[in-house]
Structure formats: C-alpha cells, structure tokens
Amino acid sequence: MGGPELEYIGMRRNEAGIGLSNLVYNFLRYVQLIKMGWAPAGA
C-alpha cells in the first residue's frame, strides 16, 4: 500500500504520522478482508 516516506521534524510528529499511516492501512486491510469474506462485516 506504499505510502510516502515520512520526513517530519521531531519525534512526536514522526510518531503521529506513523500512527496515522498504520490506522489507514489497517482500515483498508479490514475492508479488503470483508470483501473477500474472511472477516465479519459488523462488530
């Protein structure tokens, strides 16, 4: 899902950027699993 390289100044901004990237990746992966029928659609 190749996102851009993070080039923030400061540890907190890097942590926030990485955290948001992980959140978006996990959300998109969950949608894929639902479409494939491998995950329940509603929790």
mmCIF entry with sequence, helices, sheets and N, C-alpha, C, O atoms, coordinates in Angstrom:
data_MODEL
# 
_entry.id   MODEL 
# 
_entity.id                         1 
_entity.type                       polymer 
_entity.pdbx_number_of_molecules   1 
# 
_entity_poly.entity_id                      1 
_entity_poly.type                           'polypeptide(L)' 
_entity_poly.nstd_linkage                   no 
_entity_poly.nstd_monomer                   no 
_entity_poly.pdbx_seq_one_letter_code       MGGPELEYIGMRRNEAGIGLSNLVYNFLRYVQLIKMGWAPAGA 
_entity_poly.pdbx_seq_one_letter_code_can   MGGPELEYIGMRRNEAGIGLSNLVYNFLRYVQLIKMGWAPAGA 
_entity_poly.pdbx_strand_id                 A 
# 
loop_
_entity_poly_seq.entity_id 
_entity_poly_seq.num 
_entity_poly_seq.mon_id 
_entity_poly_seq.hetero 
1 1  MET n 
1 2  GLY n 
1 3  GLY n 
1 4  PRO n 
1 5  GLU n 
1 6  LEU n 
1 7  GLU n 
1 8  TYR n 
1 9  ILE n 
1 10 GLY n 
1 11 MET n 
1 12 ARG n 
1 13 ARG n 
1 14 ASN n 
1 15 GLU n 
1 16 ALA n 
1 17 GLY n 
1 18 ILE n 
1 19 GLY n 
1 20 LEU n 
1 21 SER n 
1 22 ASN n 
1 23 LEU n 
1 24 VAL n 
1 25 TYR n 
1 26 ASN n 
1 27 PHE n 
1 28 LEU n 
1 29 ARG n 
1 30 TYR n 
1 31 VAL n 
1 32 GLN n 
1 33 LEU n 
1 34 ILE n 
1 35 LYS n 
1 36 MET n 
1 37 GLY n 
1 38 TRP n 
1 39 ALA n 
1 40 PRO n 
1 41 ALA n 
1 42 GLY n 
1 43 ALA n 
# 
_struct_asym.id          A 
_struct_asym.entity_id   1 
# 
_struct_conf.conf_type_id            HELX_P 
_struct_conf.id                      HELX_P1 
_struct_conf.pdbx_PDB_helix_id       AA1 
_struct_conf.beg_label_comp_id       MET 
_struct_conf.beg_label_asym_id       A 
_struct_conf.beg_label_seq_id        11 
_struct_conf.pdbx_beg_PDB_ins_code   ? 
_struct_conf.end_label_comp_id       MET 
_struct_conf.end_label_asym_id       A 
_struct_conf.end_label_seq_id        36 
_struct_conf.pdbx_end_PDB_ins_code   ? 
_struct_conf.beg_auth_comp_id        MET 
_struct_conf.beg_auth_asym_id        A 
_struct_conf.beg_auth_seq_id         11 
_struct_conf.end_auth_comp_id        MET 
_struct_conf.end_auth_asym_id        A 
_struct_conf.end_auth_seq_id         36 
_struct_conf.pdbx_PDB_helix_class    1 
_struct_conf.details                 ? 
_struct_conf.pdbx_PDB_helix_length   26 
# 
_struct_conf_type.id          HELX_P 
_struct_conf_type.criteria    ? 
_struct_conf_type.reference   ? 
# 
loop_
_atom_site.group_PDB 
_atom_site.id 
_atom_site.type_symbol 
_atom_site.label_atom_id 
_atom_site.label_alt_id 
_atom_site.label_comp_id 
_atom_site.label_asym_id 
_atom_site.label_entity_id 
_atom_site.label_seq_id 
_atom_site.pdbx_PDB_ins_code 
_atom_site.Cartn_x 
_atom_site.Cartn_y 
_atom_site.Cartn_z 
_atom_site.occupancy 
_atom_site.B_iso_or_equiv 
_atom_site.pdbx_formal_charge 
_atom_site.auth_seq_id 
_atom_site.auth_comp_id 
_atom_site.auth_asym_id 
_atom_site.auth_atom_id 
_atom_site.pdbx_PDB_model_num 
ATOM 1   N N  . MET A 1 1  ? 0.821   -1.181  0.000  1.00 0.00 ? 1  MET A N  1 
ATOM 2   C CA . MET A 1 1  ? 0.000   0.000   0.000  1.00 0.00 ? 1  MET A CA 1 
ATOM 3   C C  . MET A 1 1  ? 0.864   1.243   0.000  1.00 0.00 ? 1  MET A C  1 
ATOM 4   O O  . MET A 1 1  ? 0.405   2.314   0.396  1.00 0.00 ? 1  MET A O  1 
ATOM 5   N N  . GLY A 1 2  ? 2.061   1.126   -0.421 1.00 0.00 ? 2  GLY A N  1 
ATOM 6   C CA . GLY A 1 2  ? 3.121   2.116   -0.448 1.00 0.00 ? 2  GLY A CA 1 
ATOM 7   C C  . GLY A 1 2  ? 2.755   3.564   -0.197 1.00 0.00 ? 2  GLY A C  1 
ATOM 8   O O  . GLY A 1 2  ? 2.332   4.273   -1.110 1.00 0.00 ? 2  GLY A O  1 
ATOM 9   N N  . GLY A 1 3  ? 2.914   3.995   1.018  1.00 0.00 ? 3  GLY A N  1 
ATOM 10  C CA . GLY A 1 3  ? 2.711   5.389   1.354  1.00 0.00 ? 3  GLY A CA 1 
ATOM 11  C C  . GLY A 1 3  ? 4.000   6.170   1.171  1.00 0.00 ? 3  GLY A C  1 
ATOM 12  O O  . GLY A 1 3  ? 5.058   5.589   0.926  1.00 0.00 ? 3  GLY A O  1 
ATOM 13  N N  . PRO A 1 4  ? 3.910   7.474   1.288  1.00 0.00 ? 4  PRO A N  1 
ATOM 14  C CA . PRO A 1 4  ? 5.109   8.298   1.128  1.00 0.00 ? 4  PRO A CA 1 
ATOM 15  C C  . PRO A 1 4  ? 6.059   8.148   2.312  1.00 0.00 ? 4  PRO A C  1 
ATOM 16  O O  . PRO A 1 4  ? 5.651   7.757   3.405  1.00 0.00 ? 4  PRO A O  1 
ATOM 17  N N  . GLU A 1 5  ? 7.324   8.461   2.080  1.00 0.00 ? 5  GLU A N  1 
ATOM 18  C CA . GLU A 1 5  ? 8.294   8.480   3.170  1.00 0.00 ? 5  GLU A CA 1 
ATOM 19  C C  . GLU A 1 5  ? 7.947   9.633   4.103  1.00 0.00 ? 5  GLU A C  1 
ATOM 20  O O  . GLU A 1 5  ? 7.582   10.715  3.645  1.00 0.00 ? 5  GLU A O  1 
ATOM 21  N N  . LEU A 1 6  ? 8.059   9.411   5.390  1.00 0.00 ? 6  LEU A N  1 
ATOM 22  C CA . LEU A 1 6  ? 7.749   10.454  6.361  1.00 0.00 ? 6  LEU A CA 1 
ATOM 23  C C  . LEU A 1 6  ? 9.015   11.253  6.650  1.00 0.00 ? 6  LEU A C  1 
ATOM 24  O O  . LEU A 1 6  ? 10.045  10.682  7.009  1.00 0.00 ? 6  LEU A O  1 
ATOM 25  N N  . GLU A 1 7  ? 8.939   12.541  6.497  1.00 0.00 ? 7  GLU A N  1 
ATOM 26  C CA . GLU A 1 7  ? 10.092  13.400  6.745  1.00 0.00 ? 7  GLU A CA 1 
ATOM 27  C C  . GLU A 1 7  ? 9.700   14.558  7.649  1.00 0.00 ? 7  GLU A C  1 
ATOM 28  O O  . GLU A 1 7  ? 9.880   15.725  7.299  1.00 0.00 ? 7  GLU A O  1 
ATOM 29  N N  . TYR A 1 8  ? 9.165   14.221  8.812  1.00 0.00 ? 8  TYR A N  1 
ATOM 30  C CA . TYR A 1 8  ? 8.766   15.244  9.761  1.00 0.00 ? 8  TYR A CA 1 
ATOM 31  C C  . TYR A 1 8  ? 9.957   15.611  10.639 1.00 0.00 ? 8  TYR A C  1 
ATOM 32  O O  . TYR A 1 8  ? 10.874  14.813  10.829 1.00 0.00 ? 8  TYR A O  1 
ATOM 33  N N  . ILE A 1 9  ? 9.928   16.818  11.166 1.00 0.00 ? 9  ILE A N  1 
ATOM 34  C CA . ILE A 1 9  ? 10.940  17.243  12.124 1.00 0.00 ? 9  ILE A CA 1 
ATOM 35  C C  . ILE A 1 9  ? 10.356  17.046  13.511 1.00 0.00 ? 9  ILE A C  1 
ATOM 36  O O  . ILE A 1 9  ? 9.331   17.638  13.847 1.00 0.00 ? 9  ILE A O  1 
ATOM 37  N N  . GLY A 1 10 ? 10.998  16.224  14.308 1.00 0.00 ? 10 GLY A N  1 
ATOM 38  C CA . GLY A 1 10 ? 10.540  15.985  15.679 1.00 0.00 ? 10 GLY A CA 1 
ATOM 39  C C  . GLY A 1 10 ? 9.973   14.583  15.850 1.00 0.00 ? 10 GLY A C  1 
ATOM 40  O O  . GLY A 1 10 ? 9.295   14.046  14.973 1.00 0.00 ? 10 GLY A O  1 
ATOM 41  N N  . MET A 1 11 ? 10.273  14.017  17.000 1.00 0.00 ? 11 MET A N  1 
ATOM 42  C CA . MET A 1 11 ? 9.859   12.650  17.300 1.00 0.00 ? 11 MET A CA 1 
ATOM 43  C C  . MET A 1 11 ? 8.341   12.524  17.393 1.00 0.00 ? 11 MET A C  1 
ATOM 44  O O  . MET A 1 11 ? 7.777   11.546  16.901 1.00 0.00 ? 11 MET A O  1 
ATOM 45  N N  . ARG A 1 12 ? 7.672   13.489  18.009 1.00 0.00 ? 12 ARG A N  1 
ATOM 46  C CA . ARG A 1 12 ? 6.213   13.397  18.169 1.00 0.00 ? 12 ARG A CA 1 
ATOM 47  C C  . ARG A 1 12 ? 5.507   13.444  16.822 1.00 0.00 ? 12 ARG A C  1 
ATOM 48  O O  . ARG A 1 12 ? 4.532   12.721  16.614 1.00 0.00 ? 12 ARG A O  1 
ATOM 49  N N  . ARG A 1 13 ? 5.977   14.274  15.911 1.00 0.00 ? 13 ARG A N  1 
ATOM 50  C CA . ARG A 1 13 ? 5.352   14.345  14.592 1.00 0.00 ? 13 ARG A CA 1 
ATOM 51  C C  . ARG A 1 13 ? 5.578   13.057  13.826 1.00 0.00 ? 13 ARG A C  1 
ATOM 52  O O  . ARG A 1 13 ? 4.684   12.585  13.123 1.00 0.00 ? 13 ARG A O  1 
ATOM 53  N N  . ASN A 1 14 ? 6.771   12.482  13.955 1.00 0.00 ? 14 ASN A N  1 
ATOM 54  C CA . ASN A 1 14 ? 7.016   11.188  13.313 1.00 0.00 ? 14 ASN A CA 1 
ATOM 55  C C  . ASN A 1 14 ? 6.095   10.119  13.874 1.00 0.00 ? 14 ASN A C  1 
ATOM 56  O O  . ASN A 1 14 ? 5.520   9.331   13.123 1.00 0.00 ? 14 ASN A O  1 
ATOM 57  N N  . GLU A 1 15 ? 5.954   10.090  15.194 1.00 0.00 ? 15 GLU A N  1 
ATOM 58  C CA . GLU A 1 15 ? 5.082   9.099   15.823 1.00 0.00 ? 15 GLU A CA 1 
ATOM 59  C C  . GLU A 1 15 ? 3.640   9.269   15.365 1.00 0.00 ? 15 GLU A C  1 
ATOM 60  O O  . GLU A 1 15 ? 2.948   8.286   15.101 1.00 0.00 ? 15 GLU A O  1 
ATOM 61  N N  . ALA A 1 16 ? 3.191   10.508  15.270 1.00 0.00 ? 16 ALA A N  1 
ATOM 62  C CA . ALA A 1 16 ? 1.817   10.765  14.835 1.00 0.00 ? 16 ALA A CA 1 
ATOM 63  C C  . ALA A 1 16 ? 1.630   10.344  13.383 1.00 0.00 ? 16 ALA A C  1 
ATOM 64  O O  . ALA A 1 16 ? 0.617   9.731   13.046 1.00 0.00 ? 16 ALA A O  1 
ATOM 65  N N  . GLY A 1 17 ? 2.584   10.660  12.526 1.00 0.00 ? 17 GLY A N  1 
ATOM 66  C CA . GLY A 1 17 ? 2.489   10.287  11.116 1.00 0.00 ? 17 GLY A CA 1 
ATOM 67  C C  . GLY A 1 17 ? 2.485   8.785   10.921 1.00 0.00 ? 17 GLY A C  1 
ATOM 68  O O  . GLY A 1 17 ? 1.712   8.259   10.121 1.00 0.00 ? 17 GLY A O  1 
ATOM 69  N N  . ILE A 1 18 ? 3.349   8.094   11.649 1.00 0.00 ? 18 ILE A N  1 
ATOM 70  C CA . ILE A 1 18 ? 3.402   6.635   11.560 1.00 0.00 ? 18 ILE A CA 1 
ATOM 71  C C  . ILE A 1 18 ? 2.108   6.025   12.091 1.00 0.00 ? 18 ILE A C  1 
ATOM 72  O O  . ILE A 1 18 ? 1.571   5.086   11.504 1.00 0.00 ? 18 ILE A O  1 
ATOM 73  N N  . GLY A 1 19 ? 1.613   6.560   13.196 1.00 0.00 ? 19 GLY A N  1 
ATOM 74  C CA . GLY A 1 19 ? 0.362   6.059   13.770 1.00 0.00 ? 19 GLY A CA 1 
ATOM 75  C C  . GLY A 1 19 ? -0.810  6.223   12.817 1.00 0.00 ? 19 GLY A C  1 
ATOM 76  O O  . GLY A 1 19 ? -1.625  5.312   12.672 1.00 0.00 ? 19 GLY A O  1 
ATOM 77  N N  . LEU A 1 20 ? -0.900  7.377   12.166 1.00 0.00 ? 20 LEU A N  1 
ATOM 78  C CA . LEU A 1 20 ? -1.984  7.587   11.206 1.00 0.00 ? 20 LEU A CA 1 
ATOM 79  C C  . LEU A 1 20 ? -1.839  6.679   9.989  1.00 0.00 ? 20 LEU A C  1 
ATOM 80  O O  . LEU A 1 20 ? -2.834  6.171   9.472  1.00 0.00 ? 20 LEU A O  1 
ATOM 81  N N  . SER A 1 21 ? -0.610  6.473   9.531  1.00 0.00 ? 21 SER A N  1 
ATOM 82  C CA . SER A 1 21 ? -0.381  5.571   8.405  1.00 0.00 ? 21 SER A CA 1 
ATOM 83  C C  . SER A 1 21 ? -0.818  4.149   8.750  1.00 0.00 ? 21 SER A C  1 
ATOM 84  O O  . SER A 1 21 ? -1.442  3.467   7.937  1.00 0.00 ? 21 SER A O  1 
ATOM 85  N N  . ASN A 1 22 ? -0.484  3.709   9.967  1.00 0.00 ? 22 ASN A N  1 
ATOM 86  C CA . ASN A 1 22 ? -0.887  2.378   10.416 1.00 0.00 ? 22 ASN A CA 1 
ATOM 87  C C  . ASN A 1 22 ? -2.400  2.260   10.510 1.00 0.00 ? 22 ASN A C  1 
ATOM 88  O O  . ASN A 1 22 ? -2.971  1.241   10.123 1.00 0.00 ? 22 ASN A O  1 
ATOM 89  N N  . LEU A 1 23 ? -3.048  3.293   11.020 1.00 0.00 ? 23 LEU A N  1 
ATOM 90  C CA . LEU A 1 23 ? -4.501  3.285   11.144 1.00 0.00 ? 23 LEU A CA 1 
ATOM 91  C C  . LEU A 1 23 ? -5.169  3.152   9.778  1.00 0.00 ? 23 LEU A C  1 
ATOM 92  O O  . LEU A 1 23 ? -6.085  2.348   9.606  1.00 0.00 ? 23 LEU A O  1 
ATOM 93  N N  . VAL A 1 24 ? -4.713  3.933   8.818  1.00 0.00 ? 24 VAL A N  1 
ATOM 94  C CA . VAL A 1 24 ? -5.289  3.887   7.473  1.00 0.00 ? 24 VAL A CA 1 
ATOM 95  C C  . VAL A 1 24 ? -5.030  2.528   6.831  1.00 0.00 ? 24 VAL A C  1 
ATOM 96  O O  . VAL A 1 24 ? -5.925  1.963   6.203  1.00 0.00 ? 24 VAL A O  1 
ATOM 97  N N  . TYR A 1 25 ? -3.816  1.998   6.981  1.00 0.00 ? 25 TYR A N  1 
ATOM 98  C CA . TYR A 1 25 ? -3.500  0.685   6.419  1.00 0.00 ? 25 TYR A CA 1 
ATOM 99  C C  . TYR A 1 25 ? -4.421  -0.387  7.009  1.00 0.00 ? 25 TYR A C  1 
ATOM 100 O O  . TYR A 1 25 ? -4.986  -1.197  6.276  1.00 0.00 ? 25 TYR A O  1 
ATOM 101 N N  . ASN A 1 26 ? -4.566  -0.386  8.326  1.00 0.00 ? 26 ASN A N  1 
ATOM 102 C CA . ASN A 1 26 ? -5.400  -1.402  8.980  1.00 0.00 ? 26 ASN A CA 1 
ATOM 103 C C  . ASN A 1 26 ? -6.857  -1.289  8.546  1.00 0.00 ? 26 ASN A C  1 
ATOM 104 O O  . ASN A 1 26 ? -7.526  -2.302  8.341  1.00 0.00 ? 26 ASN A O  1 
ATOM 105 N N  . PHE A 1 27 ? -7.346  -0.064  8.407  1.00 0.00 ? 27 PHE A N  1 
ATOM 106 C CA . PHE A 1 27 ? -8.719  0.129   7.963  1.00 0.00 ? 27 PHE A CA 1 
ATOM 107 C C  . PHE A 1 27 ? -8.913  -0.406  6.543  1.00 0.00 ? 27 PHE A C  1 
ATOM 108 O O  . PHE A 1 27 ? -9.880  -1.119  6.273  1.00 0.00 ? 27 PHE A O  1 
ATOM 109 N N  . LEU A 1 28 ? -7.997  -0.062  5.638  1.00 0.00 ? 28 LEU A N  1 
ATOM 110 C CA . LEU A 1 28 ? -8.113  -0.534  4.256  1.00 0.00 ? 28 LEU A CA 1 
ATOM 111 C C  . LEU A 1 28 ? -7.965  -2.052  4.174  1.00 0.00 ? 28 LEU A C  1 
ATOM 112 O O  . LEU A 1 28 ? -8.639  -2.697  3.371  1.00 0.00 ? 28 LEU A O  1 
ATOM 113 N N  . ARG A 1 29 ? -7.092  -2.621  4.995  1.00 0.00 ? 29 ARG A N  1 
ATOM 114 C CA . ARG A 1 29 ? -6.923  -4.079  5.010  1.00 0.00 ? 29 ARG A CA 1 
ATOM 115 C C  . ARG A 1 29 ? -8.192  -4.752  5.514  1.00 0.00 ? 29 ARG A C  1 
ATOM 116 O O  . ARG A 1 29 ? -8.584  -5.794  4.988  1.00 0.00 ? 29 ARG A O  1 
ATOM 117 N N  . TYR A 1 30 ? -8.837  -4.180  6.517  1.00 0.00 ? 30 TYR A N  1 
ATOM 118 C CA . TYR A 1 30 ? -10.085 -4.735  7.046  1.00 0.00 ? 30 TYR A CA 1 
ATOM 119 C C  . TYR A 1 30 ? -11.172 -4.719  5.975  1.00 0.00 ? 30 TYR A C  1 
ATOM 120 O O  . TYR A 1 30 ? -11.931 -5.679  5.847  1.00 0.00 ? 30 TYR A O  1 
ATOM 121 N N  . VAL A 1 31 ? -11.250 -3.640  5.212  1.00 0.00 ? 31 VAL A N  1 
ATOM 122 C CA . VAL A 1 31 ? -12.224 -3.560  4.123  1.00 0.00 ? 31 VAL A CA 1 
ATOM 123 C C  . VAL A 1 31 ? -11.952 -4.660  3.095  1.00 0.00 ? 31 VAL A C  1 
ATOM 124 O O  . VAL A 1 31 ? -12.888 -5.285  2.596  1.00 0.00 ? 31 VAL A O  1 
ATOM 125 N N  . GLN A 1 32 ? -10.677 -4.899  2.777  1.00 0.00 ? 32 GLN A N  1 
ATOM 126 C CA . GLN A 1 32 ? -10.334 -5.973  1.845  1.00 0.00 ? 32 GLN A CA 1 
ATOM 127 C C  . GLN A 1 32 ? -10.785 -7.325  2.380  1.00 0.00 ? 32 GLN A C  1 
ATOM 128 O O  . GLN A 1 32 ? -11.342 -8.135  1.639  1.00 0.00 ? 32 GLN A O  1 
ATOM 129 N N  . LEU A 1 33 ? -10.544 -7.570  3.664  1.00 0.00 ? 33 LEU A N  1 
ATOM 130 C CA . LEU A 1 33 ? -10.920 -8.856  4.258  1.00 0.00 ? 33 LEU A CA 1 
ATOM 131 C C  . LEU A 1 33 ? -12.434 -9.044  4.269  1.00 0.00 ? 33 LEU A C  1 
ATOM 132 O O  . LEU A 1 33 ? -12.917 -10.162 4.086  1.00 0.00 ? 33 LEU A O  1 
ATOM 133 N N  . ILE A 1 34 ? -13.177 -7.979  4.478  1.00 0.00 ? 34 ILE A N  1 
ATOM 134 C CA . ILE A 1 34 ? -14.634 -8.062  4.424  1.00 0.00 ? 34 ILE A CA 1 
ATOM 135 C C  . ILE A 1 34 ? -15.077 -8.448  3.011  1.00 0.00 ? 34 ILE A C  1 
ATOM 136 O O  . ILE A 1 34 ? -15.921 -9.327  2.839  1.00 0.00 ? 34 ILE A O  1 
ATOM 137 N N  . LYS A 1 35 ? -14.511 -7.795  2.017  1.00 0.00 ? 35 LYS A N  1 
ATOM 138 C CA . LYS A 1 35 ? -14.891 -8.087  0.628  1.00 0.00 ? 35 LYS A CA 1 
ATOM 139 C C  . LYS A 1 35 ? -14.560 -9.515  0.238  1.00 0.00 ? 35 LYS A C  1 
ATOM 140 O O  . LYS A 1 35 ? -15.268 -10.114 -0.571 1.00 0.00 ? 35 LYS A O  1 
ATOM 141 N N  . MET A 1 36 ? -13.495 -10.068 0.799  1.00 0.00 ? 36 MET A N  1 
ATOM 142 C CA . MET A 1 36 ? -13.106 -11.447 0.496  1.00 0.00 ? 36 MET A CA 1 
ATOM 143 C C  . MET A 1 36 ? -13.908 -12.445 1.335  1.00 0.00 ? 36 MET A C  1 
ATOM 144 O O  . MET A 1 36 ? -13.832 -13.649 1.094  1.00 0.00 ? 36 MET A O  1 
ATOM 145 N N  . GLY A 1 37 ? -14.669 -11.963 2.313  1.00 0.00 ? 37 GLY A N  1 
ATOM 146 C CA . GLY A 1 37 ? -15.475 -12.839 3.153  1.00 0.00 ? 37 GLY A CA 1 
ATOM 147 C C  . GLY A 1 37 ? -14.712 -13.473 4.282  1.00 0.00 ? 37 GLY A C  1 
ATOM 148 O O  . GLY A 1 37 ? -15.176 -14.464 4.847  1.00 0.00 ? 37 GLY A O  1 
ATOM 149 N N  . TRP A 1 38 ? -13.548 -12.940 4.638  1.00 0.00 ? 38 TRP A N  1 
ATOM 150 C CA . TRP A 1 38 ? -12.724 -13.511 5.693  1.00 0.00 ? 38 TRP A CA 1 
ATOM 151 C C  . TRP A 1 38 ? -12.895 -12.829 7.042  1.00 0.00 ? 38 TRP A C  1 
ATOM 152 O O  . TRP A 1 38 ? -12.324 -13.270 8.039  1.00 0.00 ? 38 TRP A O  1 
ATOM 153 N N  . ALA A 1 39 ? -13.682 -11.751 7.077  1.00 0.00 ? 39 ALA A N  1 
ATOM 154 C CA . ALA A 1 39 ? -13.896 -11.030 8.338  1.00 0.00 ? 39 ALA A CA 1 
ATOM 155 C C  . ALA A 1 39 ? -15.370 -10.668 8.445  1.00 0.00 ? 39 ALA A C  1 
ATOM 156 O O  . ALA A 1 39 ? -16.014 -10.416 7.427  1.00 0.00 ? 39 ALA A O  1 
ATOM 157 N N  . PRO A 1 40 ? -15.915 -10.638 9.651  1.00 0.00 ? 40 PRO A N  1 
ATOM 158 C CA . PRO A 1 40 ? -17.307 -10.233 9.815  1.00 0.00 ? 40 PRO A CA 1 
ATOM 159 C C  . PRO A 1 40 ? -17.498 -8.762  9.448  1.00 0.00 ? 40 PRO A C  1 
ATOM 160 O O  . PRO A 1 40 ? -16.632 -7.932  9.724  1.00 0.00 ? 40 PRO A O  1 
ATOM 161 N N  . ALA A 1 41 ? -18.614 -8.449  8.835  1.00 0.00 ? 41 ALA A N  1 
ATOM 162 C CA . ALA A 1 41 ? -18.857 -7.097  8.341  1.00 0.00 ? 41 ALA A CA 1 
ATOM 163 C C  . ALA A 1 41 ? -19.188 -6.116  9.456  1.00 0.00 ? 41 ALA A C  1 
ATOM 164 O O  . ALA A 1 41 ? -18.919 -4.924  9.306  1.00 0.00 ? 41 ALA A O  1 
ATOM 165 N N  . GLY A 1 42 ? -19.748 -6.555  10.543 1.00 0.00 ? 42 GLY A N  1 
ATOM 166 C CA . GLY A 1 42 ? -20.097 -5.652  11.637 1.00 0.00 ? 42 GLY A CA 1 
ATOM 167 C C  . GLY A 1 42 ? -19.688 -6.231  12.962 1.00 0.00 ? 42 GLY A C  1 
ATOM 168 O O  . GLY A 1 42 ? -19.916 -7.408  13.242 1.00 0.00 ? 42 GLY A O  1 
ATOM 169 N N  . ALA A 1 43 ? -19.079 -5.394  13.779 1.00 0.00 ? 43 ALA A N  1 
ATOM 170 C CA . ALA A 1 43 ? -18.625 -5.917  15.066 1.00 0.00 ? 43 ALA A CA 1 
ATOM 171 C C  . ALA A 1 43 ? -19.349 -5.261  16.212 1.00 0.00 ? 43 ALA A C  1 
ATOM 172 O O  . ALA A 1 43 ? -19.090 -5.583  17.371 1.00 0.00 ? 43 ALA A O  1 
# 
